[in-house]
Structures are given as structure tokens and as C-alpha cells.
Amino acid sequence: MILQNDTRKHLQAHHGDFTEFADRMVETYQGRFDQVFFAFLDQYISPHEIKCAIDLGTGPGVFLRDLKARFPQAKIIGVDAQEAMLIRAKELLADDVGKGLNLIEWDLACPPITPIDNESVDLVTSNMVLHEMQLPTKLLQEIARILRPGGWLVLSDWIRFDLQVYSNGTLPETIENIHHFAEHCRYTPQDIVWMAACVALQPIEWMTRKQGQRFLGVFEKLATKSD
Ligand SMILES: C[S@@+](CC[C@H](N)C(=O)[O-])C[C@H]1O[C@@H](n2cnc3c(N)ncnc32)[C@H](O)[C@@H]1O
């Protein structure tokens, strides 16, 4: 499902120029996906238990390549709806797409949130995406639906922190400045953990990173009573 108009407007306000933003995501990749991130992933996720992994809001595809290297036997799927991101990802992954790695163009803000079967996924990852969702609870509910009982969610995102730090000590003077602050510094870690727990995604471990500006957590999908 291609990017719907409402989502496009929302993301344009958030990202500005989509192509520049895709370039920025490539340039800043290593800051987000650093040794701490991968050590955390490796600590909780055993490669032999992963047959299918999905990255929601995958961006320009760099992380998919790293996921494939970590879980070479698994089917790896990246989902995004922004055209500039998908163009980058297709270029970067030209040799891998169709060989155990696939991209799905899908708007995660509109039902059906994904085209993925119930309980068919062992690992969901989603990085720097939850704050971009107008209704983050819908995405979390969807993650709980597609994960098998005992499967994992690894999630990272911006969290709420001080305006002075966010704006590098410069007093914000435009509506855009304030809008950006409100969009990024939205949820506390406890908000994220609580929203996830409400949909049977039990926190195993979480931490704040980057001087309290980011969240990194791993959750396990609980079996429901009928399982
Ligand atoms: C901040 S970027 C992070 C990209 C990537 N996860 C990373 O960390 O490098 C957020 C990504 O979420 C995607 N995204 C946001 N809302 C989306 C939606 N409704 N449907 C699909 N993708 C969405 C954006 O297109 C973008 O690629």
C-alpha cells in the first residue's frame, strides 16, 4: 500500500525534503546502529531462533543488510512507504532483494497496518519510527499480532528530554522549531514500556542512551490464554 495522503502530509511536516532526509539517514546510520546497539541485539536474540525478521520503517536499507549478515538463514523483510527511502534501499540491496531479503512498500499508519500473517514473525525491529506514528498504539498492536508467542521486538527511538538540550541552547523562535521538539521528544521510556506491555509485549530489558535522549529496549511477545 503506497504512502497515503494524510501520512505524506504528516511526514513532510516532520522530515521536510524526503530525499535529503533519506541521505541523512544513510550518513547518520552508524551513530544509531553502533556497537552498543548490536551488542544489545546479540545478547537477547539467538540467530538460530530467527526464521523471519521484519524491520518496520526500515528507511534506506542499511540496517536490512546488517540484519541479513546476522541472521543469514532467516527471511528478512523491510517495510517502508517513503519513496526516497525505498529508492535508496533498492539501490543498496540490488544484489540481495529476492534472495532471502525483501522490501515491502506499505503505509504503516493505515489499516491493514501490515500485510503480514498472524504470529508469523520471530523478530520485529523498529528504529526511530514509533514517534513518527500519529497513533503509536496501532503499530504496537500490529507488532503483537504478527509476532509469534515468545518472539521479540527490538525497538529504539527518541524519548522526551529538555528543550534546552534539544535546541542546543538556542531559544526556539519558530513554530517549526517547537513542532520538531514536540514530535521528537514525545514519550518517556515508561510511556513506551507501558504501551507495549498493554498489548502483551513484555519488556525484558530497556535502557536510555545518548545522554538520555534515546530509548533501546527488547520485548517478548507473551502467549495469550488461548495459545
Ligand atoms: C527516522 S527514519 C528511521 C529509518 C531507519 N529505521 C533508521 O533508523 O535508519 C523513520 C522511517 O520510518 C518510516 N515511516 C514513518 N512513517 C511511516 C509509515 N506510516 N509507513 C511506513 N514507513 C513509515 C519513514 O519513511 C522513515 O524511513
The ligand as an SDF file (V2000), in Angstrom:
LIG
                    3D

 27 29  0  0  0  0  0  0  0  0999 V2000
   13.7320    8.3480   11.2870 C   0  0  0  0  0  0  0  0  0  0  0  0
   13.5270    7.2670    9.9330 S   0  0  0  0  0  0  0  0  0  0  0  0
   14.4010    5.8240   10.5160 C   0  0  0  0  0  0  0  0  0  0  0  0
   14.8080    4.8720    9.4260 C   0  0  0  0  0  0  0  0  0  0  0  0
   15.5340    3.6210    9.9000 C   0  0  0  0  0  0  0  0  0  0  0  0
   14.7140    2.8240   10.7770 N   0  0  0  0  0  0  0  0  0  0  0  0
   16.8320    4.0010   10.5510 C   0  0  0  0  0  0  0  0  0  0  0  0
   16.8650    4.1120   11.7850 O   0  0  0  0  0  0  0  0  0  0  0  0
   17.8080    4.2000    9.8280 O   0  0  0  0  0  0  0  0  0  0  0  0
   11.8350    6.7480   10.0720 C   0  0  0  0  0  0  0  0  0  0  0  0
   11.3940    5.8520    8.9660 C   0  0  0  0  0  0  0  0  0  0  0  0
   10.0500    5.4330    9.2200 O   0  0  0  0  0  0  0  0  0  0  0  0
    9.3410    5.4860    8.0030 C   0  0  0  0  0  0  0  0  0  0  0  0
    7.9270    5.6990    8.2690 N   0  0  0  0  0  0  0  0  0  0  0  0
    7.3580    6.6730    9.0070 C   0  0  0  0  0  0  0  0  0  0  0  0
    6.0270    6.5780    8.9640 N   0  0  0  0  0  0  0  0  0  0  0  0
    5.7480    5.5250    8.1690 C   0  0  0  0  0  0  0  0  0  0  0  0
    4.5500    4.9370    7.7220 C   0  0  0  0  0  0  0  0  0  0  0  0
    3.3530    5.4230    8.0700 N   0  0  0  0  0  0  0  0  0  0  0  0
    4.6180    3.8520    6.9210 N   0  0  0  0  0  0  0  0  0  0  0  0
    5.8190    3.3540    6.5510 C   0  0  0  0  0  0  0  0  0  0  0  0
    7.0010    3.8710    6.9330 N   0  0  0  0  0  0  0  0  0  0  0  0
    6.9580    4.9560    7.7270 C   0  0  0  0  0  0  0  0  0  0  0  0
    9.9340    6.6740    7.2870 C   0  0  0  0  0  0  0  0  0  0  0  0
    9.6660    6.6110    5.9050 O   0  0  0  0  0  0  0  0  0  0  0  0
   11.4060    6.5190    7.6080 C   0  0  0  0  0  0  0  0  0  0  0  0
   12.0680    5.7200    6.6870 O   0  0  0  0  0  0  0  0  0  0  0  0
  1  2  1  0
  2  3  1  0
  2 10  1  0
  3  4  1  0
  4  5  1  0
  5  6  1  0
  5  7  1  0
  7  8  2  0
  7  9  1  0
 10 11  1  0
 11 12  1  0
 11 26  1  0
 12 13  1  0
 13 14  1  0
 13 24  1  0
 14 15  1  0
 14 23  1  0
 15 16  2  0
 16 17  1  0
 17 18  1  0
 17 23  2  0
 18 19  1  0
 18 20  2  0
 20 21  1  0
 21 22  2  0
 22 23  1  0
 24 25  1  0
 24 26  1  0
 26 27  1  0
M  CHG  2   2   1   9  -1
M  END
$$$$
